[in-house]
Amino acid sequence: MSQIVDIHTHYSGRSKGGDPLGVGGAMRSVRVGRNMYSDYKGMPNLAHYELGDFQLQQEVSHRAGITYRLMSNPFPSEVLSEISPRSSIDVCKHFNDEIAEIVATAPNDTRGLGSVNPLEKNHIREAERLMGPVGFKGLHLVTSWHGAFLDDEAAFAFWEYAQDKNVPIFLHPPRVPIGANQQMDQYKLDELVGRPFDTTMCAARMILSGLFDRFPRLQICLAHMGGGLLPCIGRLDFGWQLGCEGMPERAAIKCKNLPSTYLRRNLHVDIMGGWAPHVREALEVFGPDRVMFGTDYGPIPVDPKEHVEIVRAMGLSPDDEEKVFWKNADAFFDLGLSTRLRPS
Ligand SMILES: [Zn+2]
């Protein structure tokens, strides 16, 4: 039986009433047809209605051949913790509980991924709740939190926890990315260019700062094939090879090995992006053991079948195709799907 696990799919129950987080009209959303328009921090944004329609998501995904979905909601915790009078941990908890509620309605084929801020030590408590009693399968973290990237010393306690407990980590760019104040308020550039480069900055900083030397067993999946990481990785390598002699200590590259070494040691990617040549490159660079199927369905209401067809057209061996479609995700997130398939 063939399976397809979509590790990258979002749901938000934003239509629910009330204002439990006391954020009032901060997002200033206006209805446009079935969608919602907002311009938080000056970034014009359309939220497609599919994001809030879980039943529709399930139907469309099943029609595309997807048999299992990992649900997350990466944006609101980071955005609203800046505005809400409630603590950031309460804000995260609110949105994590919403994901827990929705996956509980489809327990056979969905599981949740939770959001916390790795830069706040007390969020480890929320991470433990999610990975314990709540039953989530991993943490879906934004690549920068209020502009700070995740290699900062403030996140060391979190990375130590994630490494010790083998917590699967999925990194995803935030709603308002790096460079948002530099002419990104047109043509959806914040979403189309800024977000992949937020992921790129996060991954590059984690590699170059030596974070993966400090926590060598960390295993991290990057959304959107690593954002813009692959076109930049040769530059990271030559920067390292040329050395930093004469530069101030804080500016010098710290990692012990050639930056590209860490790709197959600590990183994984999903295939979301709708661009077959990038998927081919991801498979070549990371290898078929480190590439997982993901669609971003919900906020990106493109039929997930398009991503299925991109993988099918790669010309992979049946074994490698299964790895990309579900076996890698099964192992990375410990979903227990291979046991399910065994005849009883
Ligand atoms: Zn996404």
Residues whose N, C-alpha, C, O or C-beta is under 5 A from the ligand:
A	BS01	ZN	D296
